[in-house]
């Protein structure tokens, strides 16, 4: 019989933060809130200038025309639009997707396309069919926070490969693969956002693209090419996708979240035929089928609306906002700050002066009514304290200027505190943290 008082036992029982902790599967331990989602509650306040979330500016769409299109679609084809569908996705939509990918040099069959609930689900399905607990996934440092969350949920070990201003560093990739081979570790795939990378905004150069494909072929490693921003270049035509030059080794992920509307949640995977079959089976077991309504809406939009002209409009809008942010950073940021200069996409990657910590600084920034995403969320090992991601896609230009002004003032205060009380910090000369050989 226990000597502990029954009332005290009851209090202890109810003081536990989660009564189901002992029942969860081991893989649930990797499911944690992302740095970005944790910011939404405060960053959405009207008095806060949010440079945090990468939300596309959907108000730039011709909403009246889209609304009329959707109404006619339901009135004309409602019985089909509102019904169950194939787990692979609508055949005509898959044909339209192949037309979209052709702008990046990809020649593909609609039969090898799987429609998904955004590119995020495609990434989840790929990880599910390829990764066993303990398998290694290579990812850029820094890397997309949503991908890191997916890899953690399937108990993969993420090994980072450094970036610089030219994208993923081929020599570092080779060195990492050689080290892992010596250690007898199993690498399942390389995950990369080669064009207008999230979060760093950098783009893999043409020369490096060929090198990355060659190195992965040498070490027999698949490439997952996540390319949601590829058509949103602000200074030139779309780059040739990795998948355009290697149809058997590269699995390509695409999305309409940035080029049409994120709320539709329509993405896709283009995969070798055998992999495509596994993806369809995985999708069936996960959700039975994808939403017919969203698929038909996207198909109708691509078939009846001037979507390429709309992408040009998005590019003009984002170019103005990108330029506004870069001009404001140039004019206002204190000495010691550096940042990337993206040629497209949504993001700027800012590196703070020595001794500052973006995660520790975030609550003070919110108090001064500006929000950003701390860099720690983009590294599997929690490094990246001196970095932050800034997004220019959603705020109006005058709000961007004001947000940068507020952020610069916060950083100035942090520098004064550092100089008064001291501080420590380090980063690589390129402005990107470089994980050590044992970091996962």
C-alpha positions, 0 to 999 in steps of 0.5 A: 500500500502506498504511503502517498496521500490519495489527494496528492496522487490525484493532483500529481495525476492531473498535473501531467501535461499529457496523460497519453504520453506512455501510449504514443508510438515512438515516432510521435516524439518527432512531432513538434510545432514548427517555428512558423506555426508557433508565430501565427497567433501573434504575427496575425495581430493587425498592429504587428508587421509580419515578415514571417509567413510565406503566404502568397498574395492571393488577392492579386488573382482575378477573384470575380472571374475565378468565382464565376468560373467555380460557380459555373463548374459546380452548376455544370458538373456538380455531380462529378465535381463533388464525388469521390475520385481516383487516388492518382488524381484527375487524368485531365488535370495531370495532363495540364500539370505536364504542360506546366512542367514543360516550362522548366524543360520537363517532358513527362507522361501524365501517367507518372503524375500523382496529384496530392494535397499540396506538395507537403503531402507528396513529401510525406508519401515519399518519406513514408514509402522510402524511409525506415527509422534510422535511415539517413536523409540528406537536406540542405543547411538550412532546409524547409521546416516542413520537410524537416518535420516530415522526416522527423515524424518518420524517424529519419536521421537528417544530415545537413549539407551546406549551402552558399550563395550558389546553392548546395555545395557539390564538394560538401555533398560528395564529402558527406556521402563519402563519410556516410559510406565509410560509416556504413550508414544508409542514405535514402535520398537527397532533399533539395529546393534548388530554385529560390530556396526556402528559407535562404532564397538562393538558387542552385547554379546551372553548373552545380545542377549537373554536378549534383546529379552526377554525384548522386548517380555515383553514390546511387542516391535519389533526389527529391526536387521540391520546386514550388517557386520555380515559375516565380523568377523575378529576374529572368525565365524559369530555370531548367529543373533537375528532373528535366535532366534525370528522369529516373533518379529525380522525383519532382514535387510541384504545387499550385499553392504559389502560382494559383492559390494555397487554399486549394491545396493541390500539388503533385509528384512526378516519379518513375513509374514503379515509384508512382504506383507505390505513391498511389497505394500510399495515398489510398491508404492515407486519404482514399482519394484527393478532393475532387472539387479542388482538382476540378477547380485547378483544371478549369483554371488552367484550361480557361483562364490566362494563367501564364499572364497571371503568373507574370502579374505575380512576378511583377508584384513580388519583384516590387516587394523584393526590391522594397525589402532589399532597399530597406535592408540596405538603408536601415540594417545596422553594421554586421548584418548580411542577407541574401539577394534572391532572384525569385521566390518569397524569402530573404535569409538574414544573418545577425552580427556576432553574439546575437540570437534570433530565437531569443530576440523574437519575443522582443521583436513581437513586443516592438510589433514586428515578426520574423522566423528564427533560423533555428527552425530550419536546422535539424540540430537546432542551430541557426541562432544567428539567422532569420527568414524574412518574407516579402510576398504578403505585406504591402511595400509600405508595410515592408519598409515599416517592418524592416525599420522596426526590425532594425531598431530591435537589432540595434538594441540587441547590439547595445545589450551585447556590447554592454553584457557580452555575448557569444555566437559564430557562423560560417563566413558564407552566412550559412551555418555549417554543421560539423561531421557528426551533426544530424 
